[in-house]
Amino acid sequence: MAGKKAKQLTLEKKLQNALVPKEEQPYKIPNNWCWTHMDSCNNFERGITFPASAKQYENNQNLIICLRTANIQEKLYLNDLIYIDKKFLKNNINKLVKNGDIILSSANSKELVGKTSYINNGSVTTNG
């Protein structure tokens, strides 16, 4: 019905919606695993858009680190950082990197697209 708020799903219904039906599972997995739809277990956030003139190379309290494709090498390279004003987040705190996040290069050159880094308790694992 138009104008009515969508009914809240129960935890059981959310789980049922997340699971991939057996006939759609492409291959067998261990018994203690389960197939789920990607959108039920993750959130994809693209980067921040800002003008080139907004880049700064010295940090201060009003700025945040902006990770770029160049930072995702054999390990997360943190020696060549740029900083931008927090206003470019547009109050979207999901764009801030936190423990458990996977950073994925989704732009730039053919050689760099797909490079990843995993943030785990402050340490970083990469897959170049």
N, CA, C and O atoms as a GROMACS GRO file, in nm:
protein
  512
    1MET      N    1   0.084  -0.118   0.000
    1MET     CA    2   0.000   0.000   0.000
    1MET      C    3   0.088   0.124   0.000
    1MET      O    4   0.184   0.133   0.077
    2ALA      N    5   0.056   0.217  -0.085
    2ALA     CA    6   0.133   0.340  -0.097
    2ALA      C    7   0.123   0.421   0.032
    2ALA      O    8   0.017   0.428   0.094
    3GLY      N    9   0.236   0.482   0.071
    3GLY     CA   10   0.238   0.568   0.188
    3GLY      C   11   0.254   0.495   0.319
    3GLY      O   12   0.281   0.559   0.421
    4LYS      N   13   0.237   0.364   0.321
    4LYS     CA   14   0.253   0.288   0.444
    4LYS      C   15   0.399   0.245   0.458
    4LYS      O   16   0.465   0.212   0.359
    5LYS      N   17   0.447   0.245   0.581
    5LYS     CA   18   0.584   0.201   0.608
    5LYS      C   19   0.594   0.050   0.585
    5LYS      O   20   0.504  -0.025   0.619
    6ALA      N   21   0.708   0.008   0.527
    6ALA     CA   22   0.729  -0.135   0.505
    6ALA      C   23   0.734  -0.206   0.639
    6ALA      O   24   0.792  -0.156   0.736
    7LYS      N   25   0.675  -0.321   0.644
    7LYS     CA   26   0.670  -0.400   0.766
    7LYS      C   27   0.811  -0.448   0.801
    7LYS      O   28   0.884  -0.495   0.714
    8GLN      N   29   0.848  -0.438   0.928
    8GLN     CA   30   0.979  -0.484   0.973
    8GLN      C   31   0.986  -0.637   0.963
    8GLN      O   32   0.893  -0.707   1.004
    9LEU      N   33   1.095  -0.686   0.906
    9LEU     CA   34   1.112  -0.831   0.894
    9LEU      C   35   1.163  -0.890   1.025
    9LEU      O   36   1.241  -0.827   1.096
   10THR      N   37   1.119  -1.009   1.055
   10THR     CA   38   1.170  -1.079   1.172
   10THR      C   39   1.310  -1.129   1.141
   10THR      O   40   1.349  -1.136   1.024
   11LEU      N   41   1.384  -1.163   1.243
   11LEU     CA   42   1.520  -1.216   1.224
   11LEU      C   43   1.516  -1.343   1.139
   11LEU      O   44   1.602  -1.363   1.053
   12GLU      N   45   1.418  -1.429   1.162
   12GLU     CA   46   1.403  -1.552   1.085
   12GLU      C   47   1.379  -1.524   0.937
   12GLU      O   48   1.434  -1.592   0.850
   13LYS      N   49   1.295  -1.423   0.907
   13LYS     CA   50   1.265  -1.388   0.769
   13LYS      C   51   1.388  -1.327   0.701
   13LYS      O   52   1.414  -1.354   0.584
   14LYS      N   53   1.464  -1.245   0.774
   14LYS     CA   54   1.587  -1.188   0.720
   14LYS      C   55   1.685  -1.300   0.685
   14LYS      O   56   1.748  -1.297   0.579
   15LEU      N   57   1.699  -1.399   0.773
   15LEU     CA   58   1.788  -1.512   0.747
   15LEU      C   59   1.739  -1.591   0.626
   15LEU      O   60   1.820  -1.627   0.541
   16GLN      N   61   1.613  -1.616   0.619
   16GLN     CA   62   1.555  -1.690   0.505
   16GLN      C   63   1.582  -1.616   0.374
   16GLN      O   64   1.617  -1.679   0.274
   17ASN      N   65   1.567  -1.485   0.373
   17ASN     CA   66   1.592  -1.405   0.254
   17ASN      C   67   1.740  -1.402   0.216
   17ASN      O   68   1.774  -1.390   0.099
   18ALA      N   69   1.828  -1.414   0.316
   18ALA     CA   70   1.973  -1.407   0.292
   18ALA      C   71   2.027  -1.537   0.231
   18ALA      O   72   2.123  -1.533   0.155
   19LEU      N   73   1.967  -1.650   0.264
   19LEU     CA   74   2.019  -1.779   0.219
   19LEU      C   75   1.990  -1.803   0.071
   19LEU      O   76   1.882  -1.772   0.021
   20VAL      N   77   2.090  -1.859   0.002
   20VAL     CA   78   2.074  -1.894  -0.139
   20VAL      C   79   2.008  -2.031  -0.146
   20VAL      O   80   2.056  -2.125  -0.084
   21PRO      N   81   1.899  -2.045  -0.222
   21PRO     CA   82   1.833  -2.176  -0.234
   21PRO      C   83   1.930  -2.281  -0.289
   21PRO      O   84   2.016  -2.250  -0.371
   22LYS      N   85   1.914  -2.403  -0.244
   22LYS     CA   86   2.004  -2.512  -0.282
   22LYS      C   87   2.022  -2.525  -0.433
   22LYS      O   88   2.133  -2.548  -0.480
   23GLU      N   89   1.914  -2.510  -0.508
   23GLU     CA   90   1.922  -2.525  -0.654
   23GLU      C   91   2.001  -2.413  -0.722
   23GLU      O   92   2.038  -2.426  -0.838
   24GLU      N   93   2.027  -2.302  -0.650
   24GLU     CA   94   2.104  -2.191  -0.707
   24GLU      C   95   2.250  -2.190  -0.661
   24GLU      O   96   2.327  -2.104  -0.703
   25GLN      N   97   2.287  -2.283  -0.574
   25GLN     CA   98   2.424  -2.287  -0.523
   25GLN      C   99   2.516  -2.347  -0.629
   25GLN      O  100   2.493  -2.459  -0.674
   26PRO      N  101   2.622  -2.274  -0.668
   26PRO     CA  102   2.706  -2.320  -0.780
   26PRO      C  103   2.795  -2.439  -0.748
   26PRO      O  104   2.831  -2.513  -0.839
   27TYR      N  105   2.830  -2.460  -0.622
   27TYR     CA  106   2.913  -2.576  -0.586
   27TYR      C  107   2.898  -2.605  -0.437
   27TYR      O  108   2.847  -2.523  -0.360
   28LYS      N  109   2.943  -2.722  -0.398
   28LYS     CA  110   2.931  -2.768  -0.260
   28LYS      C  111   3.033  -2.697  -0.172
   28LYS      O  112   3.146  -2.672  -0.212
   29ILE      N  113   2.990  -2.664  -0.051
   29ILE     CA  114   3.078  -2.601   0.047
   29ILE      C  115   3.075  -2.685   0.175
   29ILE      O  116   2.987  -2.769   0.191
   30PRO      N  117   3.170  -2.663   0.268
   30PRO     CA  118   3.170  -2.740   0.393
   30PRO      C  119   3.037  -2.729   0.467
   30PRO      O  120   2.966  -2.629   0.456
   31ASN      N  121   3.003  -2.832   0.541
   31ASN     CA  122   2.874  -2.839   0.611
   31ASN      C  123   2.852  -2.726   0.711
   31ASN      O  124   2.738  -2.688   0.738
   32ASN      N  125   2.960  -2.672   0.768
   32ASN     CA  126   2.943  -2.566   0.867
   32ASN      C  127   2.944  -2.426   0.803
   32ASN      O  128   2.954  -2.327   0.874
   33TRP      N  129   2.935  -2.417   0.668
   33TRP     CA  130   2.923  -2.292   0.595
   33TRP      C  131   2.782  -2.284   0.538
   33TRP      O  132   2.709  -2.383   0.536
   34CYS      N  133   2.745  -2.166   0.490
   34CYS     CA  134   2.618  -2.154   0.418
   34CYS      C  135   2.632  -2.049   0.309
   34CYS      O  136   2.708  -1.953   0.322
   35TRP      N  137   2.557  -2.069   0.202
   35TRP     CA  138   2.554  -1.974   0.093
   35TRP      C  139   2.460  -1.860   0.128
   35TRP      O  140   2.348  -1.884   0.172
   36THR      N  141   2.506  -1.736   0.110
   36THR     CA  142   2.419  -1.620   0.130
   36THR      C  143   2.432  -1.525   0.010
   36THR      O  144   2.532  -1.526  -0.062
   37HIS      N  145   2.332  -1.445  -0.008
   37HIS     CA  146   2.337  -1.340  -0.109
   37HIS      C  147   2.432  -1.231  -0.060
   37HIS      O  148   2.428  -1.195   0.058
   38MET      N  149   2.517  -1.179  -0.148
   38MET     CA  150   2.617  -1.080  -0.110
   38MET      C  151   2.557  -0.959  -0.039
   38MET      O  152   2.614  -0.910   0.059
   39ASP      N  153   2.445  -0.911  -0.086
   39ASP     CA  154   2.389  -0.789  -0.027
   39ASP      C  155   2.334  -0.809   0.114
   39ASP      O  156   2.298  -0.712   0.181
   40SER      N  157   2.326  -0.934   0.159
   40SER     CA  158   2.274  -0.959   0.293
   40SER      C  159   2.386  -0.962   0.398
   40SER      O  160   2.358  -0.962   0.517
   41CYS      N  161   2.512  -0.963   0.353
   41CYS     CA  162   2.620  -0.975   0.451
   41CYS      C  163   2.730  -0.871   0.432
   41CYS      O  164   2.835  -0.880   0.495
   42ASN      N  165   2.708  -0.771   0.347
   42ASN     CA  166   2.809  -0.667   0.332
   42ASN      C  167   2.745  -0.537   0.286
   42ASN      O  168   2.627  -0.531   0.253
   43ASN      N  169   2.826  -0.435   0.285
   43ASN     CA  170   2.783  -0.304   0.239
   43ASN      C  171   2.896  -0.246   0.156
   43ASN      O  172   3.010  -0.241   0.202
   44PHE      N  173   2.866  -0.203   0.035
   44PHE     CA  174   2.967  -0.148  -0.053
   44PHE      C  175   2.958   0.004  -0.051
   44PHE      O  176   2.851   0.060  -0.075
   45GLU      N  177   3.068   0.069  -0.022
   45GLU     CA  178   3.075   0.215  -0.022
   45GLU      C  179   3.181   0.258  -0.122
   45GLU      O  180   3.296   0.215  -0.113
   46ARG      N  181   3.143   0.341  -0.216
   46ARG     CA  182   3.243   0.400  -0.306
   46ARG      C  183   3.316   0.511  -0.233
   46ARG      O  184   3.276   0.553  -0.125
   47GLY      N  185   3.422   0.556  -0.293
   47GLY     CA  186   3.504   0.658  -0.230
   47GLY      C  187   3.439   0.795  -0.223
   47GLY      O  188   3.319   0.810  -0.245
   48ILE      N  189   3.520   0.891  -0.192
   48ILE     CA  190   3.474   1.028  -0.173
   48ILE      C  191   3.511   1.109  -0.297
   48ILE      O  192   3.621   1.095  -0.351
   49THR      N  193   3.421   1.193  -0.341
   49THR     CA  194   3.449   1.283  -0.452
   49THR      C  195   3.488   1.420  -0.397
   49THR      O  196   3.420   1.476  -0.311
   50PHE      N  197   3.598   1.471  -0.449
   50PHE     CA  198   3.644   1.602  -0.406
   50PHE      C  199   3.731   1.662  -0.517
   50PHE      O  200   3.789   1.588  -0.596
   51PRO      N  201   3.740   1.794  -0.522
   51PRO     CA  202   3.823   1.857  -0.625
   51PRO      C  203   3.972   1.840  -0.593
   51PRO      O  204   4.009   1.829  -0.476
   52ALA      N  205   4.055   1.839  -0.696
   52ALA     CA  206   4.200   1.824  -0.677
   52ALA      C  207   4.254   1.934  -0.585
   52ALA      O  208   4.350   1.912  -0.511
   53SER      N  209   4.194   2.050  -0.590
   53SER     CA  210   4.240   2.162  -0.507
   53SER      C  211   4.217   2.138  -0.357
   53SER      O  212   4.273   2.210  -0.274
   54ALA      N  213   4.136   2.038  -0.322
   54ALA     CA  214   4.108   2.009  -0.181
   54ALA      C  215   4.216   1.924  -0.115
   54ALA      O  216   4.220   1.914   0.007
   55LYS      N  217   4.304   1.863  -0.194
   55LYS     CA  218   4.410   1.778  -0.140
   55LYS      C  219   4.507   1.861  -0.056
   55LYS      O  220   4.551   1.969  -0.096
   56GLN      N  221   4.539   1.806   0.061
   56GLN     CA  222   4.641   1.868   0.145
   56GLN      C  223   4.739   1.759   0.186
   56GLN      O  224   4.702   1.642   0.197
   57TYR      N  225   4.863   1.798   0.210
   57TYR     CA  226   4.967   1.701   0.243
   57TYR      C  227   5.011   1.710   0.388
   57TYR      O  228   5.096   1.633   0.432
   58GLU      N  229   4.953   1.802   0.463
   58GLU     CA  230   4.978   1.816   0.607
   58GLU      C  231   4.844   1.799   0.678
   58GLU      O  232   4.743   1.853   0.634
   59ASN      N  233   4.844   1.723   0.787
   59ASN     CA  234   4.719   1.698   0.860
   59ASN      C  235   4.692   1.808   0.962
   59ASN      O  236   4.785   1.871   1.013
   60ASN      N  237   4.566   1.830   0.989
   60ASN     CA  238   4.524   1.912   1.103
   60ASN      C  239   4.390   1.858   1.151
   60ASN      O  240   4.337   1.765   1.090
   61GLN      N  241   4.336   1.912   1.257
   61GLN     CA  242   4.217   1.855   1.321
   61GLN      C  243   4.092   1.856   1.236
   61GLN      O  244   3.998   1.781   1.265
   62ASN      N  245   4.086   1.937   1.133
   62ASN     CA  246   3.967   1.943   1.048
   62ASN      C  247   3.974   1.850   0.928
   62ASN      O  248   3.880   1.844   0.848
   63LEU      N  249   4.083   1.777   0.914
   63LEU     CA  250   4.104   1.694   0.796
   63LEU      C  251   4.100   1.546   0.831
   63LEU      O  252   4.119   1.507   0.946
   64ILE      N  253   4.074   1.464   0.730
   64ILE     CA  254   4.080   1.318   0.745
   64ILE      C  255   4.171   1.263   0.637
   64ILE      O  256   4.191   1.324   0.532
   65ILE      N  257   4.227   1.145   0.664
   65ILE     CA  258   4.310   1.076   0.564
   65ILE      C  259   4.220   1.028   0.452
   65ILE      O  260   4.109   0.980   0.476
   66CYS      N  261   4.266   1.042   0.331
   66CYS     CA  262   4.194   0.991   0.215
   66CYS      C  263   4.282   0.885   0.149
   66CYS      O  264   4.383   0.918   0.086
   67LEU      N  265   4.243   0.759   0.162
   67LEU     CA  266   4.318   0.649   0.098
   67LEU      C  267   4.287   0.646  -0.050
   67LEU      O  268   4.172   0.667  -0.090
   68ARG      N  269   4.388   0.620  -0.130
   68ARG     CA  270   4.374   0.615  -0.275
   68ARG      C  271   4.424   0.481  -0.325
   68ARG      O  272   4.483   0.403  -0.250
   69THR      N  273   4.400   0.454  -0.450
   69THR     CA  274   4.448   0.330  -0.511
   69THR      C  275   4.598   0.316  -0.491
   69THR      O  276   4.647   0.205  -0.467
   70ALA      N  277   4.671   0.424  -0.500
   70ALA     CA  278   4.816   0.420  -0.483
   70ALA      C  279   4.857   0.370  -0.344
   70ALA      O  280   4.969   0.322  -0.328
   71ASN      N  281   4.769   0.379  -0.246
   71ASN     CA  282   4.800   0.332  -0.111
   71ASN      C  283   4.788   0.180  -0.098
   71ASN      O  284   4.842   0.123  -0.003
   72ILE      N  285   4.719   0.115  -0.190
   72ILE     CA  286   4.700  -0.031  -0.182
   72ILE      C  287   4.804  -0.098  -0.271
   72ILE      O  288   4.782  -0.116  -0.391
   73GLN      N  289   4.916  -0.135  -0.211
   73GLN     CA  290   5.026  -0.199  -0.283
   73GLN      C  291   5.043  -0.341  -0.226
   73GLN      O  292   4.944  -0.406  -0.194
   74GLU      N  293   5.166  -0.390  -0.213
   74GLU     CA  294   5.188  -0.521  -0.150
   74GLU      C  295   5.136  -0.519  -0.007
   74GLU      O  296   5.097  -0.623   0.048
   75LYS      N  297   5.136  -0.403   0.053
   75LYS     CA  298   5.072  -0.379   0.183
   75LYS      C  299   5.010  -0.242   0.173
   75LYS      O  300   5.032  -0.170   0.076
   76LEU      N  301   4.932  -0.205   0.272
   76LEU     CA  302   4.871  -0.072   0.270
   76LEU      C  303   4.982   0.029   0.293
   76LEU      O  304   5.041   0.035   0.401
   77TYR      N  305   5.010   0.108   0.193
   77TYR     CA  306   5.120   0.204   0.193
   77TYR      C  307   5.070   0.335   0.254
   77TYR      O  308   4.985   0.402   0.196
   78LEU      N  309   5.124   0.370   0.371
   78LEU     CA  310   5.074   0.486   0.444
   78LEU      C  311   5.175   0.602   0.450
   78LEU      O  312   5.157   0.694   0.529
   79ASN      N  313   5.279   0.597   0.368
   79ASN     CA  314   5.380   0.702   0.370
   79ASN      C  315   5.347   0.818   0.277
   79ASN      O  316   5.407   0.924   0.290
   80ASP      N  317   5.255   0.801   0.186
   80ASP     CA  318   5.222   0.904   0.088
   80ASP      C  319   5.073   0.936   0.099
   80ASP      O  320   4.996   0.909   0.007
   81LEU      N  321   5.035   0.993   0.211
   81LEU     CA  322   4.893   1.019   0.237
   81LEU      C  323   4.853   1.160   0.194
   81LEU      O  324   4.934   1.252   0.193
   82ILE      N  325   4.727   1.171   0.158
   82ILE     CA  326   4.669   1.303   0.138
   82ILE      C  327   4.557   1.318   0.240
   82ILE      O  328   4.504   1.220   0.292
   83TYR      N  329   4.522   1.442   0.267
   83TYR     CA  330   4.418   1.474   0.365
   83TYR      C  331   4.317   1.566   0.298
   83TYR      O  332   4.351   1.650   0.214
   84ILE      N  333   4.191   1.547   0.336
   84ILE     CA  334   4.085   1.630   0.282
   84ILE      C  335   3.994   1.675   0.395
   84ILE      O  336   3.994   1.617   0.504
   85ASP      N  337   3.917   1.778   0.369
   85ASP     CA  338   3.823   1.829   0.469
   85ASP      C  339   3.714   1.726   0.495
   85ASP      O  340   3.668   1.659   0.402
   86LYS      N  341   3.673   1.712   0.619
   86LYS     CA  342   3.568   1.617   0.659
   86LYS      C  343   3.435   1.642   0.589
   86LYS      O  344   3.352   1.552   0.579
   87LYS      N  345   3.414   1.763   0.541
   87LYS     CA  346   3.285   1.795   0.476
   87LYS      C  347   3.259   1.708   0.354
   87LYS      O  348   3.144   1.689   0.315
   88PHE      N  349   3.366   1.653   0.293
   88PHE     CA  350   3.347   1.569   0.175
   88PHE      C  351   3.285   1.433   0.208
   88PHE      O  352   3.242   1.360   0.118
   89LEU      N  353   3.280   1.398   0.337
   89LEU     CA  354   3.210   1.276   0.380
   89LEU      C  355   3.059   1.294   0.366
   89LEU      O  356   2.986   1.196   0.353
   90LYS      N  357   3.014   1.417   0.370
   90LYS     CA  358   2.871   1.450   0.363
   90LYS      C  359   2.792   1.374   0.469
   90LYS      O  360   2.683   1.322   0.443
   91ASN      N  361   2.848   1.368   0.590
   91ASN     CA  362   2.788   1.300   0.705
   91ASN      C  363   2.768   1.150   0.684
   91ASN      O  364   2.690   1.089   0.757
   92ASN      N  365   2.836   1.090   0.588
   92ASN     CA  366   2.826   0.946   0.564
   92ASN      C  367   2.942   0.876   0.634
   92ASN      O  368   3.048   0.856   0.574
   93ILE      N  369   2.923   0.839   0.761
   93ILE     CA  370   3.032   0.778   0.837
   93ILE      C  371   3.066   0.637   0.788
   93ILE      O  372   3.169   0.582   0.827
   94ASN      N  373   2.983   0.578   0.702
   94ASN     CA  374   3.014   0.447   0.646
   94ASN      C  375   3.137   0.453   0.556
   94ASN      O  376   3.194   0.349   0.524
   95LYS      N  377   3.178   0.571   0.514
   95LYS     CA  378   3.295   0.586   0.430
   95LYS      C  379   3.425   0.584   0.510
   95LYS      O  380   3.533   0.576   0.452
   96LEU      N  381   3.417   0.591   0.643
   96LEU     CA  382   3.535   0.584   0.728
   96LEU      C  383   3.579   0.438   0.741
   96LEU      O  384   3.496   0.351   0.768
   97VAL      N  385   3.707   0.412   0.723
   97VAL     CA  386   3.760   0.276   0.732
   97VAL      C  387   3.762   0.232   0.878
   97VAL      O  388   3.804   0.308   0.966
   98LYS      N  389   3.715   0.109   0.903
   98LYS     CA  390   3.713   0.055   1.039
   98LYS      C  391   3.755  -0.092   1.039
   98LYS      O  392   3.767  -0.154   0.934
   99ASN      N  393   3.777  -0.145   1.156
   99ASN     CA  394   3.817  -0.284   1.172
   99ASN      C  395   3.720  -0.377   1.100
   99ASN      O  396   3.598  -0.363   1.114
  100GLY      N  397   3.773  -0.472   1.024
  100GLY     CA  398   3.690  -0.568   0.951
  100GLY      C  399   3.658  -0.525   0.809
  100GLY      O  400   3.601  -0.603   0.732
  101ASP      N  401   3.695  -0.403   0.772
  101ASP     CA  402   3.668  -0.354   0.637
  101ASP      C  403   3.765  -0.414   0.536
  101ASP      O  404   3.878  -0.448   0.568
  102ILE      N  405   3.717  -0.427   0.414
  102ILE     CA  406   3.801  -0.463   0.301
  102ILE      C  407   3.805  -0.342   0.210
  102ILE      O  408   3.701  -0.292   0.165
  103ILE      N  409   3.926  -0.294   0.184
  103ILE     CA  410   3.943  -0.180   0.094
  103ILE      C  411   3.973  -0.238  -0.043
  103ILE      O  412   4.065  -0.319  -0.058
  104LEU      N  413   3.898  -0.197  -0.143
  104LEU     CA  414   3.910  -0.252  -0.278
  104LEU      C  415   3.930  -0.139  -0.378
  104LEU      O  416   3.854  -0.042  -0.379
  105SER      N  417   4.032  -0.152  -0.461
  105SER     CA  418   4.054  -0.054  -0.567
  105SER      C  419   3.955  -0.083  -0.679
  105SER      O  420   3.959  -0.189  -0.741
  106SER      N  421   3.867   0.014  -0.706
  106SER     CA  422   3.765  -0.008  -0.810
  106SER      C  423   3.779   0.091  -0.925
  106SER      O  424   3.692   0.100  -1.011
  107ALA      N  425   3.888   0.164  -0.927
  107ALA     CA  426   3.910   0.263  -1.034
  107ALA      C  427   4.059   0.271  -1.062
  107ALA      O  428   4.139   0.208  -0.994
  108ASN      N  429   4.095   0.348  -1.159
  108ASN     CA  430   4.232   0.375  -1.197
  108ASN      C  431   4.270   0.288  -1.315
  108ASN      O  432   4.199   0.287  -1.415
  109SER      N  433   4.380   0.216  -1.305
  109SER     CA  434   4.429   0.139  -1.420
  109SER      C  435   4.390  -0.008  -1.410
  109SER      O  436   4.354  -0.057  -1.303
  110LYS      N  437   4.399  -0.076  -1.522
  110LYS     CA  438   4.369  -0.220  -1.530
  110LYS      C  439   4.453  -0.300  -1.430
  110LYS      O  440   4.405  -0.399  -1.374
  111GLU      N  441   4.577  -0.258  -1.410
  111GLU     CA  442   4.669  -0.327  -1.319
  111GLU      C  443   4.631  -0.309  -1.172
  111GLU      O  444   4.662  -0.394  -1.089
  112LEU      N  445   4.565  -0.200  -1.140
  112LEU     CA  446   4.534  -0.169  -1.001
  112LEU      C  447   4.393  -0.208  -0.957
  112LEU      O  448   4.369  -0.230  -0.838
  113VAL      N  449   4.300  -0.217  -1.050
  113VAL     CA  450   4.163  -0.253  -1.015
  113VAL      C  451   4.161  -0.393  -0.954
  113VAL      O  452   4.219  -0.486  -1.010
  114GLY      N  453   4.097  -0.407  -0.842
  114GLY     CA  454   4.086  -0.537  -0.775
  114GLY      C  455   4.184  -0.556  -0.662
  114GLY      O  456   4.169  -0.651  -0.584
  115LYS      N  457   4.283  -0.470  -0.648
  115LYS     CA  458   4.375  -0.481  -0.534
  115LYS      C  459   4.296  -0.458  -0.407
  115LYS      O  460   4.208  -0.372  -0.402
  116THR      N  461   4.326  -0.535  -0.303
  116THR     CA  462   4.250  -0.525  -0.179
  116THR      C  463   4.339  -0.520  -0.057
  116THR      O  464   4.453  -0.566  -0.060
  117SER      N  465   4.288  -0.463   0.049
  117SER     CA  466   4.350  -0.466   0.182
  117SER      C  467   4.240  -0.494   0.283
  117SER      O  468   4.130  -0.440   0.273
  118TYR      N  469   4.271  -0.579   0.379
  118TYR     CA  470   4.176  -0.614   0.485
  118TYR      C  471   4.224  -0.553   0.616
  118TYR      O  472   4.339  -0.572   0.654
  119ILE      N  473   4.138  -0.480   0.683
  119ILE     CA  474   4.172  -0.416   0.810
  119ILE      C  475   4.128  -0.511   0.923
  119ILE      O  476   4.010  -0.541   0.937
  120ASN      N  477   4.225  -0.556   1.004
  120ASN     CA  478   4.198  -0.653   1.109
  120ASN      C  479   4.270  -0.610   1.237
  120ASN      O  480   4.391  -0.624   1.248
  121ASN      N  481   4.194  -0.557   1.333
  121ASN     CA  482   4.248  -0.512   1.460
  121ASN      C  483   4.369  -0.421   1.443
  121ASN      O  484   4.469  -0.437   1.513
  122GLY      N  485   4.360  -0.328   1.352
  122GLY     CA  486   4.468  -0.234   1.332
  122GLY      C  487   4.577  -0.283   1.239
  122GLY      O  488   4.660  -0.203   1.195
  123SER      N  489   4.581  -0.412   1.207
  123SER     CA  490   4.680  -0.462   1.112
  123SER      C  491   4.614  -0.475   0.976
  123SER      O  492   4.492  -0.480   0.965
  124VAL      N  493   4.696  -0.481   0.874
  124VAL     CA  494   4.645  -0.482   0.737
  124VAL      C  495   4.700  -0.601   0.662
  124VAL      O  496   4.820  -0.627   0.665
  125THR      N  497   4.612  -0.674   0.592
  125THR     CA  498   4.652  -0.781   0.503
  125THR      C  499   4.613  -0.738   0.363
  125THR      O  500   4.504  -0.685   0.343
  126THR      N  501   4.700  -0.761   0.266
  126THR     CA  502   4.667  -0.720   0.130
  126THR      C  503   4.671  -0.836   0.034
  126THR      O  504   4.733  -0.939   0.060
  127ASN      N  505   4.604  -0.816  -0.079
  127ASN     CA  506   4.605  -0.911  -0.189
  127ASN      C  507   4.627  -0.829  -0.315
  127ASN      O  508   4.532  -0.779  -0.375
  128GLY      N  509   4.756  -0.816  -0.355
  128GLY     CA  510   4.788  -0.733  -0.472
  128GLY      C  511   4.776  -0.814  -0.593
  128GLY      O  512   4.798  -0.764  -0.703
   0.00000   0.00000   0.00000
